[in-house]
């Protein structure tokens, strides 16, 4: 089996380990590990799953990296290149944000979102008495609200990358991490079980 210089395990062993880490959350995920064509001293790891179809690449990486133990990532995948793909996608299809642009537009985007009432509308969707929204780990509720606040589909990419840069990787995380004064966040902390030292 092919081993990368300095690596402890081969491609098949890495694939099997990753399947073990991810099988509960992504039971149908297809994982392929092979030398990266642009630098064969590095692993290329291809993750393919239907669930990625509604997620931005940054969300996909966020979810996967939190399911793979840090010790394993540091030991076996530090120098690897990851491609999180939906069925039918290729690495060339993935679109990543310009991090400098995201930093530059964060303040104006946040100001416009606040003034539009976006955060309040998202909060209300999750806290209303009848048929409150549930989080599906994506932005489906937020995307349904943005048009009513005057935002076009073309603006979604920038908006959601600004929110992700602040920890909002899904609808509920926008309210917990980006708009922490939301009613949803207040309810979470009010209902959270007390710690062992209380």
ABEGO torsion letter per residue (X at the ends): XBBBBGBABBAAAAAAAAAAAAAAABAABBBBBBBBAABAABBBBBBBBAAAAABBAAAAAAAAAAABBAAAAAAAAAABBBBBBBBGBBAAABBBBBAAAAAAAAAAAAAAAAAAGAAAAAAAAAABABGBBBBAGBAAAAAAAAAAAGBBAAAAAAAAAAAAAAGBABAAAAAAAABAABAAAAAAAAABBBBAAX
